[in-house]
Amino acid sequence: MPAIALDAPAVLIWLPNGTKPTEEHFDVNQSWILEQAVKQAHRASRDHTKRPWIKSDGRIWGEQEIAQAMHGLRALKYVR
């Protein structure tokens, strides 16, 4: 698995359930740092009518990838 730059720019969007994101969905003016986007998506994912998507470094992350990243961030917290 390639290394992930936690300080890479990222775009976080929310789409209705069942909607797959397109490039146009990520054409927004707000950007995050990847680590912040993952944490925000994880914290705010209690709205079950919409799902988070993150795009960073040309890669689109869905809920499963976001959950895995959050798990990795928690593990890093204990290592540091």
C-alpha positions as CSV (number, residue, x, y, z in Angstrom):
1,M,0.0,0.0,0.0
2,P,1.4,3.4,-0.9
3,A,2.2,5.9,1.8
4,I,-0.6,8.4,2.5
5,A,0.4,12.1,3.0
6,L,-1.9,13.2,5.8
7,D,-1.1,16.8,5.0
8,A,-2.2,16.5,1.4
9,P,-5.0,18.7,0.1
10,A,-8.4,17.0,0.2
11,V,-12.0,17.8,-0.8
12,L,-14.8,16.4,1.4
13,I,-18.3,16.2,0.0
14,W,-21.6,14.7,1.1
15,L,-24.0,13.0,-1.3
16,P,-27.3,11.3,-1.0
17,N,-27.3,7.5,-0.3
18,G,-26.6,5.6,-3.5
19,T,-25.1,8.5,-5.4
20,K,-21.6,7.9,-6.8
21,P,-19.4,11.0,-7.0
22,T,-18.2,12.4,-10.3
23,E,-15.4,14.9,-10.9
24,E,-18.0,17.7,-11.0
25,H,-19.1,16.9,-7.4
26,F,-15.6,17.6,-6.2
27,D,-15.4,21.0,-8.0
28,V,-15.9,23.1,-4.8
29,N,-14.1,26.0,-3.3
30,Q,-13.4,24.4,0.1
31,S,-10.5,22.1,0.7
32,W,-9.2,20.4,3.8
33,I,-6.0,18.7,4.8
34,L,-6.6,15.0,4.4
35,E,-6.3,14.1,8.1
36,Q,-8.9,16.8,9.0
37,A,-11.2,15.6,6.2
38,V,-11.1,12.0,7.4
39,K,-11.8,13.1,11.0
40,Q,-14.7,15.4,10.0
41,A,-16.2,12.7,7.8
42,H,-16.0,10.2,10.6
43,R,-17.5,12.5,13.2
44,A,-20.3,13.8,11.0
45,S,-21.3,10.5,9.5
46,R,-24.3,10.1,11.7
47,D,-26.7,11.6,9.1
48,H,-27.8,8.4,7.4
49,T,-29.4,10.2,4.4
50,K,-26.0,11.3,3.1
51,R,-22.6,9.7,2.7
52,P,-19.1,11.3,2.9
53,W,-16.7,11.1,0.0
54,I,-13.1,12.4,0.0
55,K,-10.9,13.1,-3.0
56,S,-7.2,13.6,-2.4
57,D,-4.2,13.1,-4.7
58,G,-6.5,11.9,-7.5
59,R,-8.0,9.2,-5.4
60,I,-11.7,9.0,-4.3
61,W,-12.4,7.6,-0.8
62,G,-15.7,6.1,0.1
63,E,-17.0,5.2,3.6
64,Q,-15.0,2.1,3.9
65,E,-11.7,3.8,3.0
66,I,-12.6,6.7,5.4
67,A,-13.2,4.2,8.2
68,Q,-9.9,2.4,7.5
69,A,-8.1,5.7,7.5
70,M,-9.7,6.7,10.8
71,H,-8.6,3.4,12.3
72,G,-5.1,4.0,11.0
73,L,-5.1,7.5,12.5
74,R,-6.1,6.2,15.9
75,A,-3.3,3.6,15.7
76,L,-0.8,6.3,14.9
77,K,-2.0,8.3,17.9
78,Y,-0.8,5.5,20.2
79,V,2.5,5.1,18.4
80,R,3.5,8.8,18.6
